[in-house]
Amino acid sequence: LLEMGPEQREVYDQMEKELFVMLDNGEPLWAPSVLAQLTRLRQLNVDPNILGISKPSVKTEFLQNLIDENGKLVIFCTSEKYLMWLHFNVQVNHIMITGSTPVDDRIPLSMKFNEDPNIKLCLATIGSASPGGEGLTLTGASNVIFMDRWWTPTTNSQAEDRLHRITQKSAV
């Protein structure tokens, strides 16, 4: 478990109490409903940068250290926007499977991840791996990171099970 740093916590607390945060461009980002507020708080918890707020994220810093230290990793997140941010900011070969990835491209991408030793990361939304991703196999890695969790534990387990397959040779 990681604790937010002081700058990230300040932005999070502002959204929690006042239902808005100030973006870097000076514009307020409002969360007018409870669901919108929960979504914004979840996004701020992962990384304020995905909302346009230049504050450090302890999760992203921790993740970048893991990427440098480990072999292959699967990174799950509920936010496609965060995965896009990683896509443009992580300097290692990777694939990305999100809800925007055509269904017919998902299995070939997962096979490429499993077979190509140069591809170190699989960035995937939890929803793209489960429940619609029953055929997805990500045994090229034995380490999985959840940047955040889906609302239901079953969906998280199904995403993790993409690594727990018959062809997996390592502990996950």
C-alpha positions in Angstrom: 0.0 0.0 0.0 1.3 3.4 -0.9 0.4 6.7 0.8 -0.1 9.8 -1.4 2.5 12.5 -1.2 1.6 15.9 0.3 1.0 17.6 -3.1 -1.2 14.8 -4.4 -3.1 14.6 -1.0 -3.8 18.3 -1.1 -5.5 18.0 -4.5 -7.4 14.9 -3.5 -8.6 16.6 -0.3 -9.8 19.7 -2.2 -11.9 17.5 -4.6 -13.2 15.5 -1.7 -14.3 18.6 0.3 -15.2 21.2 -2.4 -16.2 19.0 -5.4 -13.7 20.7 -7.7 -10.0 21.1 -8.3 -8.1 23.7 -10.2 -6.4 22.5 -13.4 -2.9 23.8 -14.4 -4.6 26.2 -16.9 -6.5 27.8 -14.0 -9.9 26.3 -15.0 -11.9 24.5 -12.4 -12.8 20.8 -12.9 -16.1 20.2 -11.3 -17.6 16.9 -10.0 -21.3 17.8 -9.7 -22.6 14.4 -8.7 -21.5 11.7 -6.3 -20.5 9.3 -9.1 -18.5 12.1 -10.8 -16.8 12.9 -7.6 -15.9 9.3 -6.9 -14.5 8.9 -10.4 -12.4 12.1 -10.1 -11.1 10.9 -6.6 -10.1 7.6 -8.1 -8.3 9.3 -11.0 -6.5 11.7 -8.6 -5.5 8.7 -6.5 -3.8 7.1 -9.5 -2.2 10.2 -10.9 -3.3 13.9 -11.0 -1.6 14.4 -14.3 -4.3 12.4 -16.1 -6.7 15.2 -15.2 -4.3 18.0 -16.2 -2.9 18.7 -12.8 0.9 18.7 -12.6 1.4 17.1 -9.2 3.6 14.0 -8.5 2.0 10.6 -8.0 3.5 8.2 -5.6 1.9 5.3 -7.6 3.5 6.4 -10.9 6.9 6.9 -9.3 6.7 3.5 -7.6 5.5 2.0 -11.0 8.5 3.5 -12.9 10.9 1.9 -10.4 9.2 -1.5 -10.8 9.4 -1.2 -14.6 13.2 -0.5 -14.3 13.8 -3.4 -11.9 11.6 -6.2 -13.2 11.2 -8.3 -16.4 7.8 -8.3 -17.9 4.8 -6.7 -16.1 1.1 -6.5 -16.8 -0.3 -3.2 -15.5 -4.1 -3.0 -15.1 -6.0 0.3 -14.5 -9.6 1.3 -14.7 -8.6 4.5 -16.5 -7.8 4.3 -20.2 -6.7 7.9 -19.9 -3.9 6.9 -17.4 -2.8 4.0 -19.7 -2.6 6.5 -22.6 -0.5 8.8 -20.4 1.8 5.8 -19.6 1.9 4.9 -23.3 3.4 8.2 -24.2 5.6 8.6 -21.1 7.1 5.1 -20.5 10.3 4.5 -22.3 10.1 0.7 -22.8 8.5 -1.5 -25.4 4.9 -2.3 -24.6 1.5 -3.2 -25.9 -1.8 -1.7 -24.8 -5.2 -3.4 -24.7 -8.1 -1.2 -23.7 -11.8 -0.9 -24.5 -10.7 1.1 -27.6 -8.7 -1.9 -28.9 -10.6 -3.8 -31.5 -11.7 -7.2 -30.2 -10.0 -8.9 -33.1 -6.6 -7.3 -32.3 -6.6 -8.2 -28.6 -5.5 -11.9 -28.9 -2.7 -11.1 -31.4 -1.5 -8.3 -29.2 -1.4 -10.7 -26.1 0.4 -13.3 -28.2 3.0 -10.7 -29.2 3.5 -9.8 -25.5 3.9 -13.4 -24.5 6.3 -14.3 -27.3 8.5 -11.2 -27.8 11.1 -10.8 -25.1 11.7 -7.2 -26.1 8.1 -6.2 -25.1 8.3 -5.5 -21.3 4.9 -4.2 -20.5 1.3 -4.9 -21.2 -0.9 -1.9 -20.3 -4.6 -3.0 -20.0 -7.8 -1.7 -18.7 -9.4 -4.1 -16.3 -12.6 -4.1 -18.4 -10.8 -5.2 -21.5 -9.4 -8.2 -19.8 -12.6 -9.2 -18.1 -15.3 -10.2 -18.6 -15.1 -9.6 -22.3 -11.5 -10.8 -22.4 -12.0 -14.5 -21.6 -9.7 -15.5 -24.4 -6.9 -13.2 -23.3 -3.8 -14.9 -22.1 -1.0 -12.9 -20.6 1.4 -15.6 -19.4 4.4 -13.7 -20.8 4.6 -12.1 -17.4 4.2 -13.4 -13.9 3.9 -10.0 -12.2 0.7 -7.9 -12.3 0.2 -4.5 -10.9 -3.3 -3.0 -10.3 -3.0 0.8 -10.3 -6.6 0.8 -8.9 -9.4 -1.7 -8.6 -12.7 -2.3 -10.3 -15.8 -1.9 -8.3 -16.4 -5.7 -7.9 -13.7 -8.1 -6.6 -14.8 -10.8 -9.2 -13.8 -8.5 -12.1 -10.4 -7.9 -10.5 -9.9 -11.6 -10.0 -10.8 -12.3 -13.6 -8.3 -9.8 -14.8 -5.6 -11.3 -12.7 -6.5 -14.8 -14.0 -5.3 -13.6 -17.5 -1.8 -14.5 -16.1 -3.0 -17.7 -14.3 -3.3 -19.9 -17.3 -2.3 -23.4 -18.2 0.9 -22.2 -20.0 2.1 -20.1 -17.1 5.4 -21.5 -15.8 5.9 -19.1 -12.9 4.1 -18.1 -9.8 1.9 -15.0 -10.3 
